[in-house]
Each structure stands twice: as structure tokens, then as C-alpha cells.
Amino acid sequence: MAASKLPGDKFIWTGFALAPLLILLEVFFKHFVALFGGNANAARFTLAGAIVLGFYGTWFVVRS
């Protein structure tokens, strides 16, 4: 519903920004898991939450 209020090409750049980020996360994932005591599920959940919060934070800033 909120996306219908924005121009269609407003967030086209997000794919270009997220692809390198996701590749870097995969490359350094084993080092990030070490911060969680080897619990890969907790690390994935935290990374997913950070990506979602970062996207919505950017969305609200750009939308304003």
C-alpha cells in the first residue's frame, strides 16, 4: 500500500546495493558466527533483522 505512493523507480538501486552486501555477508559469515558462540541460527536471525531494519530505515529517510 505504501509502495503505491512512491514512483516505480525510486528504489531500483537497492538491488545494486544489496547484492555486494549479501556476498560479503556470506564470505565473512563464519567469522560473524564466532561472535555468537558458534550458533549459526542466532547469527542468521541477527543479520536478517539488521538488513530489514536498514532497508526500512533507508526507506523512511528517502521517503521524507
TORTORVEX-900462 format. One record per atom (N, C-alpha, C, CB): residue number from 1; residue in one letter; atom name; x, y, z. Coordinates in steps of 0.2 Angstrom, whole numbers, padded with zeros to 4 digits, always signed. Glycine has a CB too. Layout:
<recs>
(NUM; "a"; "CA"; (X; Y; Z))
...
</recs>
This chain:
<recs>
(1; "m"; "N"; (+0004; -0006; +0000))
(1; "m"; "CA"; (+0000; +0000; +0000))
(1; "m"; "C"; (+0004; +0006; +0000))
(1; "m"; "CB"; (-0005; +0000; +0006))
(2; "a"; "N"; (+0009; +0006; +0004))
(2; "a"; "CA"; (+0014; +0012; +0005))
(2; "a"; "C"; (+0018; +0013; -0002))
(2; "a"; "CB"; (+0018; +0012; +0011))
(3; "a"; "N"; (+0020; +0007; -0005))
(3; "a"; "CA"; (+0024; +0007; -0011))
(3; "a"; "C"; (+0020; +0010; -0017))
(3; "a"; "CB"; (+0026; +0000; -0012))
(4; "s"; "N"; (+0014; +0010; -0016))
(4; "s"; "CA"; (+0010; +0013; -0022))
(4; "s"; "C"; (+0010; +0021; -0022))
(4; "s"; "CB"; (+0003; +0011; -0022))
(5; "k"; "N"; (+0012; +0024; -0017))
(5; "k"; "CA"; (+0013; +0031; -0016))
(5; "k"; "C"; (+0020; +0033; -0019))
(5; "k"; "CB"; (+0012; +0033; -0009))
(6; "l"; "N"; (+0024; +0029; -0020))
(6; "l"; "CA"; (+0031; +0031; -0022))
(6; "l"; "C"; (+0032; +0029; -0030))
(6; "l"; "CB"; (+0036; +0027; -0019))
(7; "p"; "N"; (+0036; +0033; -0033))
(7; "p"; "CA"; (+0037; +0032; -0040))
(7; "p"; "C"; (+0040; +0025; -0041))
(7; "p"; "CB"; (+0042; +0037; -0043))
(8; "g"; "N"; (+0039; +0022; -0047))
(8; "g"; "CA"; (+0041; +0015; -0048))
(8; "g"; "C"; (+0048; +0014; -0047))
(8; "g"; "CB"; (+0039; +0012; -0054))
(9; "d"; "N"; (+0052; +0019; -0050))
(9; "d"; "CA"; (+0060; +0018; -0050))
(9; "d"; "C"; (+0063; +0021; -0044))
(9; "d"; "CB"; (+0063; +0021; -0056))
(10; "k"; "N"; (+0060; +0022; -0038))
(10; "k"; "CA"; (+0063; +0026; -0033))
(10; "k"; "C"; (+0068; +0021; -0029))
(10; "k"; "CB"; (+0057; +0027; -0028))
(11; "f"; "N"; (+0066; +0015; -0029))
(11; "f"; "CA"; (+0071; +0010; -0025))
(11; "f"; "C"; (+0074; +0005; -0030))
(11; "f"; "CB"; (+0067; +0007; -0020))
(12; "i"; "N"; (+0075; +0007; -0036))
(12; "i"; "CA"; (+0078; +0002; -0041))
(12; "i"; "C"; (+0085; +0001; -0039))
(12; "i"; "CB"; (+0078; +0005; -0048))
(13; "w"; "N"; (+0089; +0005; -0035))
(13; "w"; "CA"; (+0096; +0005; -0033))
(13; "w"; "C"; (+0097; +0000; -0028))
(13; "w"; "CB"; (+0098; +0012; -0031))
(14; "t"; "N"; (+0092; -0002; -0024))
(14; "t"; "CA"; (+0093; -0007; -0018))
(14; "t"; "C"; (+0095; -0013; -0020))
(14; "t"; "CB"; (+0086; -0008; -0015))
(15; "g"; "N"; (+0094; -0016; -0026))
(15; "g"; "CA"; (+0096; -0022; -0028))
(15; "g"; "C"; (+0104; -0022; -0030))
(15; "g"; "CB"; (+0093; -0025; -0035))
(16; "f"; "N"; (+0106; -0016; -0032))
(16; "f"; "CA"; (+0113; -0015; -0033))
(16; "f"; "C"; (+0117; -0014; -0027))
(16; "f"; "CB"; (+0114; -0009; -0038))
(17; "a"; "N"; (+0114; -0011; -0022))
(17; "a"; "CA"; (+0117; -0011; -0015))
(17; "a"; "C"; (+0117; -0017; -0011))
(17; "a"; "CB"; (+0114; -0005; -0011))
(18; "l"; "N"; (+0112; -0021; -0012))
(18; "l"; "CA"; (+0111; -0027; -0008))
(18; "l"; "C"; (+0115; -0033; -0010))
(18; "l"; "CB"; (+0104; -0029; -0007))
(19; "a"; "N"; (+0116; -0033; -0017))
(19; "a"; "CA"; (+0120; -0039; -0020))
(19; "a"; "C"; (+0127; -0040; -0017))
(19; "a"; "CB"; (+0120; -0039; -0027))
(20; "p"; "N"; (+0131; -0034; -0017))
(20; "p"; "CA"; (+0138; -0035; -0014))
(20; "p"; "C"; (+0137; -0036; -0007))
(20; "p"; "CB"; (+0142; -0028; -0016))
(21; "l"; "N"; (+0132; -0033; -0003))
(21; "l"; "CA"; (+0132; -0034; +0004))
(21; "l"; "C"; (+0131; -0041; +0006))
(21; "l"; "CB"; (+0126; -0029; +0007))
(22; "l"; "N"; (+0126; -0044; +0002))
(22; "l"; "CA"; (+0125; -0051; +0004))
(22; "l"; "C"; (+0130; -0056; +0002))
(22; "l"; "CB"; (+0118; -0054; +0000))
(23; "i"; "N"; (+0134; -0054; -0003))
(23; "i"; "CA"; (+0140; -0058; -0005))
(23; "i"; "C"; (+0145; -0057; +0001))
(23; "i"; "CB"; (+0143; -0056; -0012))
(24; "l"; "N"; (+0146; -0051; +0003))
(24; "l"; "CA"; (+0151; -0050; +0009))
(24; "l"; "C"; (+0149; -0054; +0015))
(24; "l"; "CB"; (+0152; -0043; +0010))
(25; "l"; "N"; (+0142; -0054; +0016))
(25; "l"; "CA"; (+0140; -0057; +0022))
(25; "l"; "C"; (+0141; -0065; +0022))
(25; "l"; "CB"; (+0132; -0056; +0023))
(26; "e"; "N"; (+0140; -0068; +0016))
(26; "e"; "CA"; (+0142; -0075; +0015))
(26; "e"; "C"; (+0149; -0076; +0016))
(26; "e"; "CB"; (+0139; -0077; +0008))
(27; "v"; "N"; (+0153; -0072; +0013))
(27; "v"; "CA"; (+0161; -0073; +0014))
(27; "v"; "C"; (+0163; -0073; +0021))
(27; "v"; "CB"; (+0164; -0068; +0010))
(28; "f"; "N"; (+0160; -0068; +0025))
(28; "f"; "CA"; (+0163; -0067; +0032))
(28; "f"; "C"; (+0158; -0070; +0037))
(28; "f"; "CB"; (+0163; -0060; +0033))
(29; "f"; "N"; (+0153; -0074; +0035))
(29; "f"; "CA"; (+0148; -0077; +0039))
(29; "f"; "C"; (+0151; -0081; +0045))
(29; "f"; "CB"; (+0143; -0081; +0036))
(30; "k"; "N"; (+0157; -0085; +0043))
(30; "k"; "CA"; (+0160; -0090; +0048))
(30; "k"; "C"; (+0163; -0085; +0054))
(30; "k"; "CB"; (+0165; -0094; +0045))
(31; "h"; "N"; (+0166; -0080; +0052))
(31; "h"; "CA"; (+0168; -0075; +0057))
(31; "h"; "C"; (+0163; -0072; +0061))
(31; "h"; "CB"; (+0173; -0070; +0054))
(32; "f"; "N"; (+0157; -0070; +0058))
(32; "f"; "CA"; (+0152; -0067; +0062))
(32; "f"; "C"; (+0149; -0072; +0067))
(32; "f"; "CB"; (+0147; -0065; +0057))
(33; "v"; "N"; (+0148; -0079; +0065))
(33; "v"; "CA"; (+0145; -0084; +0069))
(33; "v"; "C"; (+0150; -0085; +0075))
(33; "v"; "CB"; (+0145; -0091; +0065))
(34; "a"; "N"; (+0156; -0084; +0075))
(34; "a"; "CA"; (+0160; -0084; +0081))
(34; "a"; "C"; (+0158; -0080; +0086))
(34; "a"; "CB"; (+0168; -0083; +0079))
(35; "l"; "N"; (+0156; -0074; +0084))
(35; "l"; "CA"; (+0153; -0069; +0089))
(35; "l"; "C"; (+0147; -0071; +0093))
(35; "l"; "CB"; (+0152; -0062; +0086))
(36; "f"; "N"; (+0144; -0076; +0090))
(36; "f"; "CA"; (+0138; -0079; +0093))
(36; "f"; "C"; (+0139; -0086; +0096))
(36; "f"; "CB"; (+0132; -0080; +0088))
(37; "g"; "N"; (+0145; -0087; +0098))
(37; "g"; "CA"; (+0147; -0094; +0101))
(37; "g"; "C"; (+0146; -0100; +0096))
(37; "g"; "CB"; (+0144; -0095; +0107))
(38; "g"; "N"; (+0146; -0099; +0090))
(38; "g"; "CA"; (+0145; -0104; +0085))
(38; "g"; "C"; (+0138; -0106; +0083))
(38; "g"; "CB"; (+0148; -0110; +0088))
(39; "n"; "N"; (+0133; -0102; +0086))
(39; "n"; "CA"; (+0126; -0103; +0085))
(39; "n"; "C"; (+0125; -0099; +0078))
(39; "n"; "CB"; (+0122; -0100; +0090))
(40; "a"; "N"; (+0124; -0103; +0073))
(40; "a"; "CA"; (+0123; -0100; +0066))
(40; "a"; "C"; (+0116; -0098; +0065))
(40; "a"; "CB"; (+0124; -0106; +0061))
(41; "n"; "N"; (+0111; -0101; +0069))
(41; "n"; "CA"; (+0104; -0098; +0068))
(41; "n"; "C"; (+0104; -0092; +0071))
(41; "n"; "CB"; (+0100; -0103; +0071))
(42; "a"; "N"; (+0107; -0090; +0077))
(42; "a"; "CA"; (+0106; -0084; +0080))
(42; "a"; "C"; (+0110; -0079; +0076))
(42; "a"; "CB"; (+0110; -0084; +0087))
(43; "a"; "N"; (+0115; -0080; +0073))
(43; "a"; "CA"; (+0119; -0076; +0068))
(43; "a"; "C"; (+0115; -0074; +0062))
(43; "a"; "CB"; (+0126; -0079; +0066))
(44; "r"; "N"; (+0111; -0079; +0059))
(44; "r"; "CA"; (+0107; -0078; +0053))
(44; "r"; "C"; (+0101; -0073; +0055))
(44; "r"; "CB"; (+0105; -0084; +0050))
(45; "f"; "N"; (+0098; -0075; +0061))
(45; "f"; "CA"; (+0092; -0071; +0063))
(45; "f"; "C"; (+0094; -0064; +0064))
(45; "f"; "CB"; (+0089; -0074; +0069))
(46; "t"; "N"; (+0100; -0062; +0067))
(46; "t"; "CA"; (+0103; -0056; +0069))
(46; "t"; "C"; (+0104; -0052; +0062))
(46; "t"; "CB"; (+0109; -0056; +0073))
(47; "l"; "N"; (+0107; -0055; +0057))
(47; "l"; "CA"; (+0109; -0052; +0051))
(47; "l"; "C"; (+0103; -0051; +0047))
(47; "l"; "CB"; (+0113; -0057; +0047))
(48; "a"; "N"; (+0098; -0055; +0047))
(48; "a"; "CA"; (+0092; -0054; +0043))
(48; "a"; "C"; (+0088; -0048; +0046))
(48; "a"; "CB"; (+0087; -0060; +0044))
(49; "g"; "N"; (+0088; -0047; +0053))
(49; "g"; "CA"; (+0085; -0042; +0056))
(49; "g"; "C"; (+0088; -0035; +0055))
(49; "g"; "CB"; (+0085; -0043; +0064))
(50; "a"; "N"; (+0095; -0035; +0055))
(50; "a"; "CA"; (+0099; -0029; +0053))
(50; "a"; "C"; (+0098; -0027; +0046))
(50; "a"; "CB"; (+0106; -0031; +0054))
(51; "i"; "N"; (+0097; -0032; +0041))
(51; "i"; "CA"; (+0096; -0030; +0034))
(51; "i"; "C"; (+0089; -0027; +0034))
(51; "i"; "CB"; (+0096; -0036; +0030))
(52; "v"; "N"; (+0084; -0030; +0037))
(52; "v"; "CA"; (+0077; -0027; +0036))
(52; "v"; "C"; (+0077; -0020; +0040))
(52; "v"; "CB"; (+0072; -0032; +0040))
(53; "l"; "N"; (+0080; -0019; +0045))
(53; "l"; "CA"; (+0080; -0013; +0049))
(53; "l"; "C"; (+0083; -0008; +0045))
(53; "l"; "CB"; (+0083; -0013; +0056))
(54; "g"; "N"; (+0089; -0010; +0042))
(54; "g"; "CA"; (+0092; -0005; +0037))
(54; "g"; "C"; (+0088; -0003; +0031))
(54; "g"; "CB"; (+0099; -0008; +0035))
(55; "f"; "N"; (+0085; -0008; +0028))
(55; "f"; "CA"; (+0081; -0006; +0022))
(55; "f"; "C"; (+0075; -0001; +0024))
(55; "f"; "CB"; (+0078; -0012; +0019))
(56; "y"; "N"; (+0072; -0003; +0029))
(56; "y"; "CA"; (+0066; +0001; +0031))
(56; "y"; "C"; (+0068; +0008; +0034))
(56; "y"; "CB"; (+0062; -0002; +0037))
(57; "g"; "N"; (+0074; +0008; +0037))
(57; "g"; "CA"; (+0077; +0015; +0039))
(57; "g"; "C"; (+0078; +0019; +0033))
(57; "g"; "CB"; (+0083; +0014; +0044))
(58; "t"; "N"; (+0082; +0016; +0028))
(58; "t"; "CA"; (+0083; +0020; +0022))
(58; "t"; "C"; (+0077; +0022; +0019))
(58; "t"; "CB"; (+0087; +0016; +0018))
(59; "w"; "N"; (+0072; +0018; +0019))
(59; "w"; "CA"; (+0065; +0019; +0015))
(59; "w"; "C"; (+0062; +0025; +0019))
(59; "w"; "CB"; (+0061; +0013; +0016))
(60; "f"; "N"; (+0062; +0025; +0025))
(60; "f"; "CA"; (+0059; +0031; +0029))
(60; "f"; "C"; (+0063; +0037; +0028))
(60; "f"; "CB"; (+0058; +0029; +0036))
(61; "v"; "N"; (+0069; +0037; +0027))
(61; "v"; "CA"; (+0073; +0043; +0026))
(61; "v"; "C"; (+0072; +0046; +0019))
(61; "v"; "CB"; (+0081; +0042; +0027))
(62; "v"; "N"; (+0072; +0041; +0014))
(62; "v"; "CA"; (+0071; +0043; +0007))
(62; "v"; "C"; (+0064; +0046; +0006))
(62; "v"; "CB"; (+0073; +0038; +0003))
(63; "r"; "N"; (+0060; +0043; +0009))
(63; "r"; "CA"; (+0053; +0044; +0008))
(63; "r"; "C"; (+0051; +0051; +0011))
(63; "r"; "CB"; (+0048; +0039; +0012))
(64; "s"; "N"; (+0054; +0054; +0016))
(64; "s"; "CA"; (+0053; +0060; +0019))
(64; "s"; "C"; (+0055; +0066; +0015))
(64; "s"; "CB"; (+0056; +0061; +0026))
</recs>
